[in-house]
Structures are given as C-alpha cells and as structure tokens.
C-alpha cells in the first residue's frame, strides 16, 4: 500500500476518495471515522488516502490532475480577497470578547460566523458587505444571558 494523498481537510479527502473509488481504485482512508467522533482530531491527525502498490501510479495521476484552490483565478469582487493587498488568504476574524462568557457558562461551541475578516498576508482586518447571518444566534445568546441573570437573581434572593 502507498500513500497517494494527505490533507487535514476531511471534506477534500472524502471527495478525492469518492473520485478514486468511482474510477475503480481500491482506496483506504485513515482516520475516516475519528472525525465524526472527535471533529478536532481531523486537523490534528489529518487524512491519508492509501491504494495498493499496483494502482498507485494511476491514482496519483488522477489526484494530481484535480485543480487546487490556488489554481483558480481570484475575482476582485469576491468576499475572500483582501481589499488592502488583494491577497486570497483571508479568514474569519472573531474578537475574544465572548471568550469569558463561553468559559463561565462552559459552552463549548464554534464561534458563530460573521462579516469580520482578517488577511493573513498583510494582517488587515475588515468587515465585508455580505449579509450577516449570525443575528439569530446573537438573539439566542442574548436570551440565554438574560435567562442566566434571572436564575442568578432568583438564586441569590
């Protein structure tokens, strides 16, 4: 068996595995089920696609023919391009303002999405013009905070 593809992106690995299986290759994927049980392990362990030695050259050729994100042209109007430097390495940016609340309440969840972005190339932080779909979660968070304050008030009195 030979490793023909390694990634920390679970979805990408599943797509490549499905593509190889559809082409008739026998594929094994490491840590396929670990990600479902403990999602943070997907990044830590990564996924590797294995094929038998006799199929390795054809499978490598098929996987290498697929375009990578850096092969696509970057549109100047896209959300994920930095308006300052034009770089495409843009991530969602969240302030640490909510961290104390999450630690006190012991809510272990991913931070909700928003319009704040940060460019990894130049460090520029900005807000996109896209619609902010996080408002329902913000309302629920406000209701949860009010509920906890009422419970604390009742408990103290």
CORLIN-V188215 format. One record per pair of residues at least 4 apart in sequence whose ideal C-beta (glycine too) atoms are under 7 Angstrom apart, sorted by the first residue. I is the first residue (numbers start at 1). J is the second residue. If there is no record, write none. Layout:
# CORLIN-V188215
i: [I,I]
j: [J,J]
This chain:
# CORLIN-V188215
i: [1,1,1,1,2,2,2,2,3,3,4,4,4,4,4,4,5,5,5,6,6,7,7,7,7,8,8,8,9,10,10,10,10,11,12,13,13,13,13,14,15,16,16,16,17,17,17,17,18,19,20,20,20,20,20,21,21,23,25,25,25,26,26,26,27,27,28,29,29,30,30,31,31,31,31,33,34,34,34,35,35,35,40,41,51,51,51,55,56,57,58,59,60,61,67,67,74,74,74,76,79,79,80,80,81,81,81,82,82,82,82,82,82,82,83,84,84,84,85,85,85,85,87,87,87,89,89,89,90,90,91,91,91,92,92,92,92,93,93,93,93,94,94,98,98,99,100,101,102,105,112,112,113,113,114,114,115,115,115,115,116,116,117,117,118,119,119,134,135,136,137,138,139,140,141,142,143,144,145,146,147,148,149,150,151,152,153]
j: [50,51,52,53,50,51,53,56,48,50,49,51,56,59,60,63,16,49,63,46,48,12,13,46,47,42,43,46,13,14,35,42,47,15,16,17,29,47,49,18,19,20,49,63,21,27,29,49,22,23,25,27,49,59,62,25,27,62,51,55,59,51,52,55,49,51,50,47,49,47,48,35,41,45,47,37,38,41,45,39,41,42,44,45,55,56,59,59,60,61,62,63,64,65,71,72,78,81,88,81,128,130,88,90,86,88,90,86,87,90,119,121,122,124,126,119,122,124,119,121,122,124,119,121,122,119,120,121,117,119,117,118,120,113,114,116,117,116,117,118,125,111,116,102,111,103,104,105,107,148,134,137,133,134,132,134,127,128,130,132,125,127,126,128,125,123,124,138,139,140,141,142,143,144,145,146,147,148,149,150,151,152,153,154,155,156,157]
